[in-house]
Amino acid sequence: MSWSDGFIGIPWSRGDHGTKSTHCWGLVRLAFAERFGITLADYGPAQGLALDASAIAAHRDVWPWRKVEHPQDGDVVVIRNGVVDDHVGVMVGRRLMLHVQRGKSAELVEIDMAHWKNRVSGFYRHAAVGDDEHV
């Protein structure tokens, strides 16, 4: 069993961000709160839109976030659609991404599958997660 099991199957919703339905940034926020005890920013009415990923993208090189080359458990994955960062997920271990997208429920996917690998804008580690301590 993985810490992520309790999130699998939560349906996508544009405006909600809870355990009954959520969007990509809401799922990352839930995972950080439950797994690491970290409260991430709530971007209010903008949540559930492309601004979710844009918000972290805009602050991703500002403490407490730092870009890392090799993902680990708990790193946030920023995904682009074309040239726009518009989706986020959270790493489960070093190869799986927990995410939820429009029209689907939360799921785990292999980040090195071509569909995702070619769209990764970057991996970002929160200062409170630390290096390799939660793997």
N, CA, C and O atoms as a DFTB+ gen file, in Angstrom:
540 C
 N C O
     1  1       0.833      -1.191       0.000
     2  2       0.000       0.000       0.000
     3  2       0.873       1.248       0.000
     4  3       1.978       1.258       0.542
     5  1       0.355       2.284      -0.613
     6  2       1.060       3.541      -0.711
     7  2       0.245       4.639      -0.037
     8  3      -0.973       4.514       0.089
     9  1       0.896       5.701       0.392
    10  2       0.178       6.828       0.988
    11  2      -0.836       7.417       0.011
    12  3      -1.797       8.066       0.425
    13  1      -0.622       7.193      -1.277
    14  2      -1.483       7.782      -2.298
    15  2      -2.799       7.035      -2.499
    16  3      -3.710       7.560      -3.139
    17  1      -2.911       5.834      -1.970
    18  2      -4.093       5.003      -2.218
    19  2      -5.407       5.698      -1.866
    20  3      -6.401       5.516      -2.570
    21  1      -5.432       6.477      -0.810
    22  2      -6.649       7.144      -0.381
    23  2      -7.122       8.252      -1.309
    24  3      -8.251       8.728      -1.188
    25  1      -6.266       8.664      -2.231
    26  2      -6.616       9.740      -3.165
    27  2      -7.109       9.206      -4.506
    28  3      -7.779       9.913      -5.260
    29  1      -6.773       7.958      -4.793
    30  2      -7.158       7.362      -6.069
    31  2      -8.682       7.325      -6.167
    32  3      -9.364       6.882      -5.243
    33  1      -9.196       7.790      -7.283
    34  2     -10.637       7.749      -7.513
    35  2     -11.387       9.021      -7.153
    36  3     -12.577       9.124      -7.451
    37  1     -10.728      10.004      -6.516
    38  2     -11.419      11.270      -6.247
    39  2     -11.714      11.923      -7.598
    40  3     -10.793      12.138      -8.386
    41  1     -12.974      12.239      -7.880
    42  2     -13.309      12.807      -9.186
    43  2     -12.842      14.252      -9.341
    44  3     -12.720      15.003      -8.373
    45  1     -12.588      14.606     -10.592
    46  2     -12.191      15.975     -10.930
    47  2     -13.394      16.904     -10.810
    48  3     -14.525      16.538     -11.130
    49  1     -13.116      18.110     -10.343
    50  2     -14.123      19.160     -10.290
    51  2     -13.417      20.490     -10.430
    52  3     -12.351      20.694      -9.849
    53  1     -13.989      21.384     -11.183
    54  2     -13.364      22.685     -11.414
    55  2     -13.241      23.517     -10.146
    56  3     -12.169      24.057      -9.872
    57  1     -14.295      23.632      -9.377
    58  2     -14.284      24.558      -8.253
    59  2     -13.983      23.950      -6.904
    60  3     -13.536      24.655      -6.000
    61  1     -14.215      22.667      -6.743
    62  2     -14.014      22.027      -5.444
    63  2     -12.546      21.666      -5.245
    64  3     -11.784      21.500      -6.197
    65  1     -12.186      21.553      -3.983
    66  2     -10.862      21.015      -3.668
    67  2     -10.920      20.361      -2.293
    68  3     -10.481      20.903      -1.278
    69  1     -11.492      19.158      -2.331
    70  2     -11.627      18.375      -1.113
    71  2     -11.601      16.898      -1.446
    72  3     -11.269      16.509      -2.566
    73  1     -11.946      16.089      -0.486
    74  2     -11.869      14.639      -0.680
    75  2     -13.018      14.075      -1.500
    76  3     -12.944      12.929      -1.943
    77  1     -14.084      14.852      -1.717
    78  2     -15.212      14.372      -2.531
    79  2     -15.020      14.680      -4.014
    80  3     -15.480      13.922      -4.867
    81  1     -14.351      15.779      -4.324
    82  2     -13.982      16.123      -5.697
    83  2     -12.934      17.231      -5.632
    84  3     -12.888      18.001      -4.673
    85  1     -12.107      17.300      -6.649
    86  2     -11.009      18.260      -6.618
    87  2     -10.469      18.510      -8.024
    88  3     -10.889      17.879      -8.995
    89  1      -9.551      19.425      -8.099
    90  2      -8.824      19.710      -9.339
    91  2      -7.351      19.461      -9.059
    92  3      -6.994      19.070      -7.948
    93  1      -6.499      19.678     -10.035
    94  2      -5.102      19.255      -9.897
    95  2      -4.380      19.902      -8.713
    96  3      -3.741      19.199      -7.930
    97  1      -4.468      21.228      -8.567
    98  2      -3.778      21.879      -7.451
    99  2      -4.427      21.485      -6.121
   100  3      -3.728      21.329      -5.120
   101  1      -5.747      21.323      -6.101
   102  2      -6.428      20.879      -4.893
   103  2      -5.941      19.511      -4.445
   104  3      -5.783      19.265      -3.249
   105  1      -5.702      18.616      -5.404
   106  2      -5.187      17.282      -5.073
   107  2      -3.776      17.376      -4.497
   108  3      -3.448      16.688      -3.531
   109  1      -2.949      18.222      -5.089
   110  2      -1.595      18.418      -4.555
   111  2      -1.682      18.961      -3.132
   112  3      -0.951      18.511      -2.250
   113  1      -2.577      19.927      -2.904
   114  2      -2.751      20.494      -1.562
   115  2      -3.194      19.421      -0.565
   116  3      -2.682      19.359       0.553
   117  1      -4.152      18.572      -0.975
   118  2      -4.615      17.486      -0.096
   119  2      -3.467      16.539       0.240
   120  3      -3.274      16.170       1.399
   121  1      -2.716      16.153      -0.769
   122  2      -1.608      15.216      -0.564
   123  2      -0.553      15.813       0.369
   124  3      -0.056      15.122       1.258
   125  1      -0.209      17.074       0.179
   126  2       0.800      17.710       1.032
   127  2       0.307      17.808       2.473
   128  3       1.074      17.589       3.410
   129  1      -0.956      18.131       2.649
   130  2      -1.499      18.241       4.004
   131  2      -1.496      16.889       4.713
   132  3      -1.098      16.788       5.873
   133  1      -1.946      15.847       4.004
   134  2      -2.044      14.529       4.636
   135  2      -0.691      13.849       4.772
   136  3      -0.370      13.313       5.833
   137  1       0.090      13.867       3.727
   138  2       1.359      13.124       3.709
   139  2       2.466      13.813       4.499
   140  3       3.229      13.161       5.211
   141  1       2.547      15.150       4.366
   142  2       3.675      15.869       4.947
   143  2       3.290      16.875       6.031
   144  3       4.168      17.466       6.661
   145  1       1.987      17.078       6.257
   146  2       1.558      18.062       7.238
   147  2       1.869      19.488       6.808
   148  3       2.052      20.366       7.651
   149  1       1.929      19.723       5.495
   150  2       2.270      21.032       4.938
   151  2       1.024      21.657       4.323
   152  3       0.343      21.032       3.509
   153  1       0.732      22.887       4.714
   154  2      -0.391      23.617       4.138
   155  2       0.130      24.468       2.986
   156  3       0.928      25.382       3.189
   157  1      -0.328      24.159       1.778
   158  2       0.055      24.934       0.605
   159  2      -0.972      26.026       0.345
   160  3      -2.111      25.940       0.804
   161  1      -0.571      27.033      -0.379
   162  2      -1.427      28.180      -0.682
   163  2      -2.714      27.754      -1.378
   164  3      -2.733      26.821      -2.181
   165  1      -3.784      28.462      -1.045
   166  2      -5.072      28.293      -1.700
   167  2      -5.255      29.522      -2.578
   168  3      -5.261      30.648      -2.080
   169  1      -5.403      29.313      -3.878
   170  2      -5.494      30.439      -4.795
   171  2      -6.929      30.860      -5.045
   172  3      -7.223      31.511      -6.048
   173  1      -7.831      30.491      -4.135
   174  2      -9.205      30.965      -4.169
   175  2      -9.966      30.573      -5.415
   176  3      -9.845      29.446      -5.894
   177  1     -10.764      31.515      -5.952
   178  2     -11.638      31.203      -7.087
   179  2     -10.877      30.746      -8.329
   180  3     -11.457      30.111      -9.209
   181  1      -9.595      31.059      -8.407
   182  2      -8.812      30.667      -9.582
   183  2      -8.514      29.178      -9.593
   184  3      -8.144      28.633     -10.633
   185  1      -8.669      28.506      -8.450
   186  2      -8.361      27.078      -8.416
   187  2      -9.231      26.323      -9.396
   188  3     -10.384      26.680      -9.637
   189  1      -8.663      25.284      -9.952
   190  2      -9.391      24.458     -10.896
   191  2      -9.219      24.934     -12.320
   192  3      -9.676      24.271     -13.251
   193  1      -8.578      26.056     -12.508
   194  2      -8.306      26.585     -13.839
   195  2      -6.819      26.456     -14.116
   196  3      -6.064      25.977     -13.268
   197  1      -6.396      26.879     -15.295
   198  2      -4.979      26.807     -15.646
   199  2      -4.129      27.631     -14.685
   200  3      -2.923      27.407     -14.583
   201  1      -4.739      28.579     -13.983
   202  2      -3.982      29.398     -13.047
   203  2      -3.358      28.565     -11.940
   204  3      -2.346      28.974     -11.371
   205  1      -3.924      27.422     -11.618
   206  2      -3.341      26.558     -10.591
   207  2      -1.886      26.274     -10.894
   208  3      -1.009      26.527     -10.069
   209  1      -1.634      25.751     -12.073
   210  2      -0.271      25.424     -12.464
   211  2       0.527      26.697     -12.694
   212  3       1.716      26.751     -12.381
   213  1      -0.117      27.718     -13.236
   214  2       0.580      28.984     -13.465
   215  2       1.047      29.587     -12.155
   216  3       2.125      30.177     -12.086
   217  1       0.229      29.438     -11.105
   218  2       0.586      29.999      -9.805
   219  2       1.847      29.342      -9.268
   220  3       2.762      30.033      -8.819
   221  1       1.905      28.019      -9.309
   222  2       3.125      27.373      -8.829
   223  2       4.267      27.643      -9.796
   224  3       5.412      27.800      -9.370
   225  1       3.977      27.699     -11.086
   226  2       5.022      27.989     -12.057
   227  2       5.623      29.364     -11.793
   228  3       6.835      29.548     -11.912
   229  1       4.788      30.320     -11.440
   230  2       5.265      31.673     -11.183
   231  2       6.107      31.747      -9.913
   232  3       6.974      32.613      -9.793
   233  1       5.857      30.844      -8.966
   234  2       6.570      30.876      -7.687
   235  2       7.516      29.696      -7.502
   236  3       8.061      29.499      -6.416
   237  1       7.707      28.929      -8.535
   238  2       8.429      27.670      -8.374
   239  2       9.900      27.831      -8.042
   240  3      10.499      26.910      -7.487
   241  1      10.497      28.952      -8.358
   242  2      11.903      29.144      -8.020
   243  2      12.067      30.052      -6.808
   244  3      13.161      30.544      -6.528
   245  1      10.961      30.267      -6.091
   246  2      10.969      31.108      -4.907
   247  2      10.784      30.201      -3.694
   248  3       9.940      29.305      -3.707
   249  1      11.565      30.432      -2.659
   250  2      11.460      29.631      -1.456
   251  2      10.002      29.556      -1.039
   252  3       9.335      30.590      -1.080
   253  1       9.459      28.428      -0.645
   254  2      10.155      27.209      -0.260
   255  2      10.336      26.192      -1.386
   256  3      10.681      25.043      -1.109
   257  1      10.115      26.575      -2.655
   258  2      10.248      25.643      -3.776
   259  2      11.616      25.763      -4.418
   260  3      12.189      26.850      -4.494
   261  1      12.137      24.627      -4.882
   262  2      13.349      24.663      -5.700
   263  2      13.244      23.572      -6.752
   264  3      12.720      22.488      -6.500
   265  1      13.746      23.879      -7.916
   266  2      13.709      22.922      -9.014
   267  2      14.738      21.831      -8.764
   268  3      15.855      22.104      -8.325
   269  1      14.349      20.587      -9.049
   270  2      15.260      19.447      -8.903
   271  2      15.255      18.649     -10.200
   272  3      14.264      18.636     -10.929
   273  1      16.352      17.996     -10.474
   274  2      16.479      17.200     -11.701
   275  2      15.911      15.798     -11.555
   276  3      15.311      15.259     -12.485
   277  1      16.106      15.211     -10.378
   278  2      15.693      13.830     -10.149
   279  2      14.556      13.817      -9.133
   280  3      14.769      14.109      -7.956
   281  1      13.337      13.477      -9.588
   282  2      12.180      13.535      -8.686
   283  2      12.234      12.479      -7.595
   284  3      12.819      11.407      -7.748
   285  1      11.599      12.832      -6.489
   286  2      11.424      11.903      -5.375
   287  2      10.005      12.048      -4.857
   288  3       9.264      12.931      -5.287
   289  1       9.640      11.193      -3.950
   290  2       8.330      11.203      -3.315
   291  2       8.021      12.597      -2.782
   292  3       8.803      13.170      -2.024
   293  1       6.861      13.142      -3.190
   294  2       6.432      14.436      -2.693
   295  2       6.804      15.620      -3.550
   296  3       6.365      16.735      -3.267
   297  1       7.597      15.426      -4.585
   298  2       7.918      16.546      -5.470
   299  2       6.698      16.887      -6.315
   300  3       5.947      16.003      -6.727
   301  1       6.511      18.168      -6.565
   302  2       5.425      18.621      -7.420
   303  2       5.920      18.593      -8.861
   304  3       7.029      19.039      -9.158
   305  1       5.090      18.067      -9.747
   306  2       5.391      18.000     -11.178
   307  2       4.559      19.069     -11.864
   308  3       3.338      19.105     -11.713
   309  1       5.220      19.943     -12.621
   310  2       4.509      20.942     -13.410
   311  2       4.495      20.435     -14.849
   312  3       5.539      20.124     -15.424
   313  1       3.302      20.359     -15.415
   314  2       3.097      19.818     -16.770
   315  2       2.649      20.939     -17.695
   316  3       1.823      21.772     -17.323
   317  1       3.194      20.953     -18.886
   318  2       2.803      21.980     -19.854
   319  2       1.914      21.391     -20.936
   320  3       1.974      20.200     -21.241
   321  1       1.098      22.248     -21.498
   322  2       0.275      21.928     -22.649
   323  2       0.726      22.897     -23.738
   324  3       0.343      24.067     -23.723
   325  1       1.524      22.425     -24.667
   326  2       2.149      23.323     -25.631
   327  2       3.246      24.091     -24.920
   328  3       4.225      23.500     -24.464
   329  1       3.091      25.399     -24.823
   330  2       4.098      26.218     -24.156
   331  2       3.617      26.752     -22.808
   332  3       4.348      27.471     -22.127
   333  1       2.390      26.402     -22.423
   334  2       1.791      26.916     -21.193
   335  2       1.801      25.841     -20.106
   336  3       1.351      24.717     -20.333
   337  1       2.313      26.189     -18.928
   338  2       2.225      25.296     -17.777
   339  2       0.787      25.335     -17.288
   340  3       0.304      26.383     -16.859
   341  1       0.089      24.182     -17.349
   342  2      -1.333      24.218     -17.003
   343  2      -1.818      23.032     -16.188
   344  3      -3.023      22.812     -16.071
   345  1      -0.885      22.260     -15.618
   346  2      -1.300      21.084     -14.857
   347  2      -0.220      20.762     -13.842
   348  3       0.966      20.983     -14.087
   349  1      -0.643      20.235     -12.697
   350  2       0.305      19.812     -11.666
   351  2      -0.098      18.457     -11.112
   352  3      -1.261      18.058     -11.164
   353  1       0.884      17.772     -10.587
   354  2       0.679      16.503      -9.912
   355  2       1.725      16.388      -8.824
   356  3       2.547      17.288      -8.653
   357  1       1.704      15.293      -8.088
   358  2       2.688      15.078      -7.033
   359  2       3.292      13.689      -7.225
   360  3       2.586      12.723      -7.513
   361  1       4.588      13.613      -7.062
   362  2       5.287      12.347      -7.253
   363  2       5.015      11.386      -6.098
   364  3       4.989      11.770      -4.929
   365  1       4.817      10.141      -6.464
   366  2       4.678       9.044      -5.510
   367  2       5.864       8.147      -5.813
   368  3       5.897       7.465      -6.838
   369  1       6.833       8.155      -4.917
   370  2       8.092       7.492      -5.228
   371  2       8.831       8.310      -6.281
   372  3       8.723       9.535      -6.317
   373  1       9.577       7.625      -7.132
   374  2      10.378       8.328      -8.137
   375  2       9.847       8.200      -9.558
   376  3      10.371       8.849     -10.464
   377  1       8.810       7.371      -9.780
   378  2       8.351       7.111     -11.143
   379  2       6.867       7.352     -11.373
   380  3       6.427       7.389     -12.522
   381  1       6.093       7.516     -10.321
   382  2       4.645       7.655     -10.471
   383  2       4.188       9.069     -10.113
   384  3       4.714       9.691      -9.190
   385  1       3.201       9.561     -10.858
   386  2       2.615      10.862     -10.578
   387  2       1.155      10.657     -10.190
   388  3       0.401       9.993     -10.901
   389  1       0.767      11.233      -9.057
   390  2      -0.627      11.281      -8.640
   391  2      -1.191      12.584      -9.189
   392  3      -0.651      13.661      -8.934
   393  1      -2.278      12.479      -9.944
   394  2      -2.875      13.682     -10.517
   395  2      -4.341      13.434     -10.814
   396  3      -4.811      12.297     -10.795
   397  1      -5.053      14.513     -11.087
   398  2      -6.446      14.433     -11.513
   399  2      -6.613      15.451     -12.631
   400  3      -6.091      16.564     -12.557
   401  1      -7.338      15.062     -13.657
   402  2      -7.563      15.972     -14.777
   403  2      -9.025      15.955     -15.185
   404  3      -9.775      15.036     -14.858
   405  1      -9.403      16.987     -15.901
   406  2     -10.785      17.182     -16.326
   407  2     -11.382      15.897     -16.904
   408  3     -10.787      15.248     -17.764
   409  1     -12.574      15.548     -16.409
   410  2     -13.303      14.402     -16.931
   411  2     -12.850      13.058     -16.399
   412  3     -13.379      12.024     -16.806
   413  1     -11.877      13.053     -15.495
   414  2     -11.368      11.794     -14.947
   415  2     -11.305      11.876     -13.435
   416  3     -11.607      12.909     -12.838
   417  1     -10.908      10.772     -12.828
   418  2     -10.694      10.723     -11.390
   419  2      -9.201      10.645     -11.113
   420  3      -8.411      10.319     -11.999
   421  1      -8.825      10.945      -9.884
   422  2      -7.416      10.906      -9.500
   423  2      -6.836       9.527      -9.780
   424  3      -7.467       8.502      -9.520
   425  1      -5.632       9.527     -10.310
   426  2      -4.979       8.276     -10.687
   427  2      -3.468       8.414     -10.572
   428  3      -2.926       9.514     -10.462
   429  1      -2.814       7.269     -10.601
   430  2      -1.352       7.211     -10.669
   431  2      -0.962       6.880     -12.095
   432  3      -1.532       5.975     -12.704
   433  1       0.011       7.609     -12.634
   434  2       0.527       7.326     -13.965
   435  2       2.048       7.310     -13.902
   436  3       2.652       7.966     -13.053
   437  1       2.653       6.563     -14.802
   438  2       4.114       6.540     -14.877
   439  2       4.581       7.805     -15.571
   440  3       4.182       8.089     -16.701
   441  1       5.425       8.559     -14.892
   442  2       5.870       9.849     -15.404
   443  2       6.784       9.702     -16.621
   444  3       6.934      10.641     -17.403
   445  1       7.391       8.530     -16.781
   446  2       8.280       8.372     -17.928
   447  2       7.582       7.844     -19.177
   448  3       8.241       7.534     -20.170
   449  1       6.237       7.737     -19.135
   450  2       5.491       7.419     -20.353
   451  2       5.589       8.627     -21.284
   452  3       5.573       9.767     -20.820
   453  1       5.689       8.392     -22.574
   454  2       5.892       9.468     -23.545
   455  2       4.873      10.597     -23.389
   456  3       5.231      11.771     -23.487
   457  1       3.605      10.250     -23.148
   458  2       2.562      11.272     -23.028
   459  2       2.886      12.298     -21.945
   460  3       2.600      13.483     -22.115
   461  1       3.473      11.863     -20.845
   462  2       3.788      12.766     -19.742
   463  2       5.217      13.258     -19.808
   464  3       5.460      14.453     -19.633
   465  1       6.158      12.388     -20.050
   466  2       7.577      12.749     -20.041
   467  2       7.866      13.940     -20.944
   468  3       8.640      14.828     -20.587
   469  1       7.246      13.952     -22.106
   470  2       7.494      15.023     -23.061
   471  2       6.815      16.334     -22.684
   472  3       7.040      17.357     -23.330
   473  1       5.991      16.311     -21.649
   474  2       5.272      17.517     -21.226
   475  2       5.723      18.045     -19.866
   476  3       5.218      19.069     -19.405
   477  1       6.663      17.364     -19.223
   478  2       7.126      17.817     -17.902
   479  2       7.913      19.114     -18.052
   480  3       8.919      19.179     -18.759
   481  1       7.427      20.136     -17.370
   482  2       8.119      21.425     -17.353
   483  2       9.203      21.412     -16.271
   484  3      10.235      22.067     -16.409
   485  1       8.957      20.660     -15.198
   486  2       9.951      20.555     -14.136
   487  2       9.395      19.874     -12.902
   488  3       8.187      19.703     -12.744
   489  1      10.321      19.492     -12.031
   490  2       9.997      18.899     -10.735
   491  2      10.427      19.904      -9.679
   492  3      11.510      20.481      -9.773
   493  1       9.577      20.116      -8.667
   494  2       9.852      21.123      -7.660
   495  2       9.673      20.542      -6.274
   496  3       8.664      19.906      -5.967
   497  1      10.685      20.778      -5.438
   498  2      10.682      20.228      -4.082
   499  2      10.427      21.342      -3.079
   500  3      11.035      22.410      -3.146
   501  1       9.530      21.079      -2.163
   502  2       9.224      22.000      -1.078
   503  2      10.302      21.842      -0.008
   504  3      10.719      20.724       0.293
   505  1      10.751      22.949       0.563
   506  2      11.830      22.914       1.561
   507  2      11.508      22.005       2.749
   508  3      12.413      21.390       3.314
   509  1      10.249      21.912       3.130
   510  2       9.870      21.091       4.283
   511  2       9.859      19.600       3.987
   512  3       9.849      18.789       4.913
   513  1       9.859      19.221       2.704
   514  2       9.868      17.798       2.363
   515  2      11.253      17.219       2.534
   516  3      11.391      16.094       3.015
   517  1      12.283      17.956       2.155
   518  2      13.652      17.486       2.315
   519  2      14.053      16.497       1.250
   520  3      13.216      16.036       0.473
   521  1      15.328      16.168       1.209
   522  2      15.860      15.258       0.211
   523  2      15.835      13.825       0.701
   524  3      16.451      13.486       1.711
   525  1      15.115      12.992      -0.028
   526  2      15.087      11.540       0.176
   527  2      14.609      11.071       1.547
   528  3      14.679       9.875       1.829
   529  1      14.135      11.951       2.394
   530  2      13.755      11.485       3.724
   531  2      12.388      10.820       3.776
   532  3      12.083      10.113       4.736
   533  1      11.550      11.038       2.742
   534  2      10.210      10.443       2.751
   535  2      10.048       9.350       1.692
   536  3       8.926       8.940       1.392
   537  1      11.150       8.882       1.133
   538  2      11.074       7.874       0.060
   539  2      10.983       6.505       0.662
   540  3      10.910       5.515      -0.064
